[in-house]
Amino acid sequence: MASDDGLRVFGFAGSLRQGSLNRALLSAARELAPAGMAIEIFDLAGVPLYDEDLRQAGLPEAVAALRAGIAAADAVLIATPEYNFSFSGVVKNAIDWASRPPDQPFEGKPIAILGASPSRLGTARAQYQLRQCFIYLDGRVMNRPEMMLGDARQAFDDTGRLADVRAREQLAGFLAALAAFSRERGPA
């Protein structure tokens, strides 16, 4: 549950590209977080492809940091792109690493999924599929409101800042809902 210092949210984007719309959306989330919410953004670039031999030899440093960040957070925020009607391999890889025993950190954890895409549908299909991963892992996925930013290239300015007023309002509302959801349904 939320610490005395506020609500700690651990976020990551399923795109490694520097100019990623989803990384920009996470940055906007950090900027628009309600009072009492702090969002830490984790870069998945250092997380290697899942390999059981690597895990058996000892968790790579980036994987240990990913797992620790999820475990220490009050909630998780995942920004996923949509590739081929699904979420990215980068997101799947992060979940695979983080969910290995012992003590997988998603159990009972409030999770919010958002995404930005140049397509009109945003990341609807990716988000719906990603939710399925957390059924087995017993993550507590926030179902509403949804944040699927379609036609996203037009929503960001040349510096990568979310400039569209309506999208900013929607994101702020989404984050306020995550704060309430996390406080109501904190870890079991």
C-alpha positions in Angstrom: 0.0 0.0 0.0 1.1 3.6 -0.2 3.9 4.6 2.1 3.8 7.6 4.4 5.8 9.4 1.7 3.0 8.9 -0.9 2.2 6.5 -3.7 5.3 5.0 -5.4 4.6 3.9 -9.0 7.2 1.9 -11.0 6.8 2.5 -14.7 8.4 1.1 -17.9 7.9 1.4 -21.6 7.8 -1.5 -24.0 9.8 0.3 -26.6 13.6 0.8 -26.6 13.6 3.6 -29.2 14.8 6.9 -27.9 12.0 8.8 -29.7 9.4 6.3 -28.6 5.8 7.6 -28.2 5.4 5.3 -25.2 8.5 6.6 -23.4 7.2 10.1 -24.1 3.8 9.1 -22.6 5.5 7.8 -19.5 7.4 11.1 -19.2 4.1 12.9 -19.5 2.7 10.7 -16.8 5.5 11.6 -14.4 4.9 15.3 -15.2 1.1 15.0 -14.7 1.1 12.7 -11.6 -1.3 13.9 -8.9 0.0 15.2 -5.6 1.3 12.4 -3.5 2.3 10.2 -6.5 5.9 9.7 -7.6 6.6 7.8 -10.8 10.0 6.1 -11.3 10.7 5.3 -15.0 12.8 2.2 -15.5 14.7 1.7 -18.8 14.4 -1.8 -20.1 17.3 -1.4 -22.5 19.7 -3.3 -20.2 17.5 -6.3 -19.6 18.8 -9.2 -21.7 16.6 -11.7 -23.4 15.2 -14.2 -21.0 17.5 -17.2 -20.7 17.1 -19.8 -17.9 20.8 -20.5 -17.9 21.4 -16.8 -17.1 18.9 -16.9 -14.4 20.4 -20.0 -12.9 23.9 -18.3 -12.9 22.5 -15.4 -11.0 20.2 -12.6 -12.0 21.7 -10.0 -14.3 22.0 -6.6 -12.6 19.3 -4.9 -14.7 16.9 -7.8 -14.0 17.5 -7.6 -10.3 16.8 -3.9 -10.4 13.6 -4.5 -12.4 12.3 -7.0 -9.9 13.3 -4.9 -6.9 11.6 -1.8 -8.4 8.4 -3.7 -9.0 8.5 -5.3 -5.5 9.1 -1.9 -3.8 6.4 0.0 -5.7 2.8 0.5 -4.6 1.7 0.2 -8.3 3.1 -0.6 -11.7 2.6 1.5 -14.9 3.2 -0.2 -18.2 3.3 1.8 -21.4 3.0 -0.6 -24.3 3.3 -0.1 -28.0 1.2 -2.3 -30.3 3.1 -4.4 -32.8 1.3 -6.8 -35.1 -1.9 -6.5 -33.0 -0.1 -7.4 -29.8 2.1 -6.0 -27.2 5.9 -5.8 -27.7 8.5 -8.5 -27.1 10.2 -6.0 -24.8 7.3 -6.0 -22.4 6.9 -9.8 -22.6 10.6 -10.2 -21.8 10.4 -7.9 -18.8 7.4 -9.8 -17.5 9.1 -13.2 -18.1 12.2 -12.1 -16.1 10.2 -10.4 -13.3 7.8 -13.3 -12.8 10.3 -16.1 -12.3 10.3 -17.7 -8.8 10.9 -17.1 -6.1 8.7 -14.2 -5.0 7.3 -12.9 -8.3 6.5 -9.3 -7.5 3.3 -8.9 -9.6 1.1 -10.9 -7.2 -1.5 -8.6 -5.7 0.2 -5.5 -7.2 -2.0 -2.8 -8.7 -1.1 -2.5 -12.4 -2.2 0.1 -15.0 -1.6 -0.2 -18.7 -1.5 2.6 -21.2 -0.1 3.2 -24.6 0.4 5.5 -27.5 0.3 4.6 -31.2 0.3 6.4 -34.5 -2.8 4.3 -35.4 -6.3 5.4 -34.8 -7.0 2.6 -32.4 -4.1 3.5 -30.1 -2.9 0.3 -28.4 -6.3 -1.3 -27.7 -5.4 -4.8 -28.9 -2.0 -4.8 -27.2 -3.5 -3.7 -23.9 -6.2 -6.3 -23.9 -3.7 -9.1 -24.6 -1.3 -7.7 -22.0 -4.0 -7.9 -19.3 -4.2 -11.7 -19.9 -0.6 -12.1 -18.7 -1.6 -10.9 -15.3 -4.4 -13.4 -14.7 -1.9 -16.1 -14.0 0.4 -13.8 -12.1 -2.5 -12.5 -10.0 -1.7 -8.8 -10.7 -4.6 -6.4 -10.0 -5.1 -4.7 -13.3 -7.0 -1.4 -13.4 -9.8 -1.9 -16.0 -11.1 1.7 -16.2 -10.5 4.3 -17.3 -8.4 3.2 -20.3 -5.6 5.3 -21.8 -5.2 4.4 -25.5 -3.7 7.4 -27.2 -4.4 7.1 -31.0 -2.9 9.3 -33.7 -0.2 10.0 -31.1 2.3 11.7 -33.3 0.0 14.7 -33.5 -0.3 14.8 -29.6 3.4 15.4 -28.9 5.3 18.5 -29.8 8.8 18.6 -31.5 10.5 18.1 -28.1 8.5 15.0 -27.3 6.3 16.7 -24.7 2.6 15.7 -24.6 1.0 19.0 -25.9 -2.5 17.9 -26.8 -4.7 19.4 -24.1 -7.4 16.7 -24.3 -4.8 13.9 -24.0 -3.1 15.7 -21.0 -6.5 15.9 -19.3 -7.2 12.2 -20.1 -3.8 11.2 -18.8 -4.2 13.2 -15.6 -7.6 11.5 -15.0 -6.1 8.1 -15.7 -3.4 8.8 -13.1 -5.9 10.0 -10.5 -7.8 6.8 -11.1 -4.7 4.8 -10.6 -4.0 6.5 -7.3 -7.5 5.7 -6.0 -7.3 2.1 -7.4 -4.0 1.6 -5.7 -5.2 2.8 -2.4 -8.4 0.7 -2.6 -6.8 -2.4 -3.9 -3.3 -2.4 -2.7 -1.3 -5.6 -2.4 -3.2 -8.4 -0.7 
